[in-house]
Structure formats: C-alpha cells, structure tokens
Amino acid sequence: MATEKAAPTLIGSVQRALRLLEAVGAHRTGATAKQLARQAGLPLGTTYHLLRTLTHEGYLQRVDGAYVYGEAVGELGRHREVREGRAAIAAALALLRDELGAATYFATYRDGELDVVEVCGAPGMEAVEEWADFRATGHAHAIGQCLLGQLDREGRLDYLSRHRPQSLTRRTVTDQNVLLRRLEGRQHGRPVLEHQEYMPGVVCAAVPIVIGTAVCTVALSLPVAQAHRLPAAADRLAARVGSVLERLRFSI
C-alpha cells in the first residue's frame, strides 16, 4: 500500500515576506505600504510589521514614503556570482593542473592584501602547505612577487611597510632595496620563477594577468626534484592562460 507523501512544513510569515518582496519588484520607482498590502493580499498591519523587518535587515529601504529594494537584495545576487566565479576558477585550475602535472593557484591583490582565492592539487601534485601566512610573505613566494611586480612603486612600498620581509629559508631575499630592484626589473608579462624562497623543497612559477581592473596571477608549484621542469611548465602556463581567461572573469 503506497504511503501518502507528507505535505512540506511551510512558514507563513516567510511566505508573506516573499510576496511583499515580489510586490516591491513590480514597481520600478517603489510603492507605498498600502499599495504593497493590496498587491500582496495582506492586512495593512501585517504589511507594516513585515516592511519594518525587511527594512531593518537591509532588503528594503524607504525613499520618499515608498519602499524599494535595499542593498541586501543585491548582495544575494552578488553571493551567487561569487560562488559561480569560484566554481569557474576551480574548473580552470583543474584543467591547468592536469595539463601541466602540477598544483595550480589563482590569487589577486585586493584592498592592499594578497588573496589566494583558489588552490587545486591532487595526489602526486600536492599544493604547497601554507606554513607561513601567504598574505604576509609576498616577498618570498612566486604568487606574491608576481602580484607585487604588477603594482607601482608606491603600492609595493605600502605593502612592504605593513609586511616586513622576513627570512623563511636561506634563499629568501629580505633586503627591501634588493627586493624592490628585483620587482622593478621583472620583464613585463613574463612568468616569475621562485626556487625554495618560501619553503625548502618547493619551486614555483606565477604568471601575471589582469581581469578588468584587478591585479591577478595564476601559478604552479613543483617539488624541487622536478625543478628542471619549472621553466618549460611556466612557459606552458603563460601560453595557456589566454585560453582559460574567460573562465576566470568573475566579479572580484
């Protein structure tokens, strides 16, 4: 004997709030509480209570007596764009990882800080362990050097004033003047190669890219036993970035 499927539990107040939001969307220049109550089929008192709550939470705002969408509604779409963007980046990095046989990374310079957005490794292609904060050690790893190399001198000095170069391995460059000359001498558009400056036993390469106005990089890492592969892998990474760039175009 077939069992009757239970009806889902619905929250009436949530349904009423959603109807109000839909009603607001039907009015390009906003609508009054009375207009919204009529359109949503709600008592005026209930409408006022819901409007106050939605306004307090930022989903609505009142302008000249009319209710319009607030910033929180836009953030809902923004969160979806970010999720979709992260998924696109992960897919692009996975393609590069499999083609290059190396762990891959996507990072950007945002609000004065380095931000490693996505990392893609696999068994036999393990990603670098963040044993020292990536954001504070941009002087040492290829990702940071590549991003800092895309800034102007003022931007580099600003970063280094907040994150003083520190010795992480015997190969780490800690002299700020030497580091600045090194960053300024980078050949435009060429991969940045780094040999065990951030972590012993690891070599890395990073390719500079610009997405809109954002300063970004795509990078790879290899164990030092495969250091002989680094220059060719870096060149292949640089050549492949253009073909996957569309996957990386998201709201940063």
Phi, psi and omega in degrees: 000126182289137178273143180282129182292131182291141178289143180293149176279121182248141179262111185300319182295326178291317178300318181294320178296320179294322177296323177295317178298320177297320180295320178299319181296340180280352182242109186299323183256014178095169182213154179281167179300319181295318178298317182292321178299316179296315184293321182275351180069039183242151173299147183298321179298315178298320180299315179299318180298314181293321179297320178298317181294314181295326177289317178300322182277356176089004180280338176228160169219151182259124181232115180052043176083355180248150180260133177229169179296141176263181184296329183296331177295317177297326180295330177300315177293322180299316179299321179294318179298319180296316179299315180295322178296317179297320178296320179294319179295315180300319179295318180295318180294324179296320177299314180295318179303312183292324180287321185270343184067041183208152173297144183234159187216150171231130182218160179217161175256112188228127177054041176078010181225153174282137181227107175279104189282319186210144178229138182227107177239184179195165176306129184086349177226054187291141177285159179293133176284131181280080182276337172232135187314116179306320185295328185264357185237037181298338179292339191259327186254161184299321180302309181295317180298322179293316180292315179296327179294340179270352179274166171278174185300321180297319179295320178295315180297323178299313179298312184291336176289334180263338181228085183297135179302132180232154181280121178251326174220176180291349180263352183294132175275120182246347178285117186298321180295318177297317180297316180297318178297323179295316180293319181291334182272001180298138177284126186304128175082352182273152178297148174263126179254140182222129184243100172057033177273330179266318183215132175300141176088004183227136173239149187219161174218146179221140181248128179284137174218155177236127177243106187066238177258003184274138175270121187222172175207149169245134188225167175219159176224151179221151171293151185300335177297340179251022182301332179297339180277344192300309182302314181293320179295322178295319179294321178294321177299315180298322181289331184272341184303318182301323184283341179250002186301323181300329178292338183264000181278098178220169183286111179261000000 
